C-alpha cells in the first residue's frame, strides 16, 4: 500500500557531499517519523537521522554536524544531506517512514541505495 522510492547516493571521495531523497506514495493518510538508516555487511541496520512530525530530529552521534535530515510533508518526501563524508559512512542507506495507511500505522522501508566514500 505504501511504496518508498529512493534516489541519490553513489560514490564520492572523503570530504565530499551527497544527497538522498525518498518519496513515499500510496494510500497514505498521515506520516509520523521519516528518516534514514544504514547498514554495512555483517552489522545491524542503524539509525542515521530521523525527523518526527513535530520537526524534532535525532541523529547518530557519528553524523551530528555533518548530516541534515529534512522533509516535505506535502510531498511525503524525506531528504538527507550528507557533508564532510568519511569512508566509515560507506553503507547501504535505507529510507524509513512510519505512516498511517490502510487504517493502520506501520513501518515502511525503501529498497536501499549504496553510498561509497573513498579515502
C-alpha positions in Angstrom: 0.0 0.0 0.0 2.9 2.3 0.6 5.9 2.5 -1.7 9.2 4.3 -0.9 11.4 5.3 -3.9 14.9 6.5 -3.0 17.2 8.5 -5.2 20.7 9.8 -4.8 23.7 8.1 -3.4 26.7 6.9 -5.3 30.4 7.3 -4.9 32.3 10.2 -3.6 35.7 11.0 -2.2 36.2 11.7 1.5 35.2 15.2 2.4 32.6 15.4 -0.4 28.9 15.6 -0.2 25.9 13.6 -1.4 22.2 14.0 -1.0 19.5 11.4 -0.8 15.8 11.7 -1.2 12.9 9.4 -0.7 9.3 9.8 -1.9 6.5 7.9 -0.3 3.5 7.1 -2.3 0.3 5.1 -2.0 -2.8 5.5 0.2 -1.1 7.4 2.9 -3.3 9.2 5.3 -0.6 10.5 7.6 3.0 10.2 8.4 4.9 10.4 11.7 8.6 9.7 11.7 10.6 9.9 8.5 14.3 9.3 8.2 17.2 7.2 7.2 19.0 4.1 8.5 22.2 2.5 7.1 23.7 -1.0 7.1 27.1 -2.5 6.3 27.6 -6.2 5.7 27.7 -8.2 8.9 26.2 -5.5 11.0 22.8 -4.5 12.2 20.9 -1.7 10.5 21.5 1.5 12.5 19.7 4.8 12.7 21.4 7.7 10.9 18.8 10.5 11.2 15.1 10.9 11.7 12.6 13.7 11.8 9.3 13.4 13.6 6.1 15.1 12.6 6.7 17.9 15.1 10.0 18.6 13.3 12.1 17.3 16.1 15.2 15.3 15.0 17.5 12.7 16.2 20.9 11.9 14.8 23.5 9.2 15.3 26.4 10.8 17.1 28.8 9.9 14.3 26.9 12.1 11.8 26.0 15.1 14.0 27.1 18.3 12.5 27.7 16.7 9.1 24.3 15.3 8.0 21.0 17.1 7.9 17.6 15.4 7.6 14.6 17.4 6.3 11.1 16.6 5.0 8.4 18.0 2.7 5.1 16.8 4.2 3.1 18.0 1.2 5.1 15.6 -1.0 5.6 12.9 1.6 9.3 13.1 0.9 12.3 12.9 3.2 15.8 14.1 2.4 19.3 13.6 3.8 22.1 16.0 3.0 25.5 14.4 3.8 28.5 16.6 4.0 32.1 16.0 5.0 31.7 12.4 4.2 34.1 9.8 5.7 35.0 6.3 4.5 33.2 5.0 7.5 29.9 6.4 6.1 30.1 3.8 3.4 26.9 1.7 3.6 23.6 0.9 2.1 21.2 3.7 3.2 17.5 2.9 3.7 14.7 5.3 3.8 12.2 4.8 6.7 8.7 6.1 7.2 6.1 5.4 9.9 2.8 6.0 8.2 -0.9 5.6 8.6 -2.2 3.7 5.5 -5.0 1.3 5.0 -6.3 2.1 8.5 -3.2 1.2 10.5 0.2 2.6 11.4 3.1 0.6 10.1 6.8 0.8 9.4 7.8 1.1 5.7 11.3 0.8 4.2 12.9 1.8 0.9 14.9 -0.6 -1.2 18.2 0.9 -0.2 20.8 3.0 -2.0 24.5 2.5 -1.9 26.8 5.2 -0.6 30.6 4.7 -1.1 33.1 7.1 0.3 36.7 6.5 -0.8 39.7 7.8 1.1 
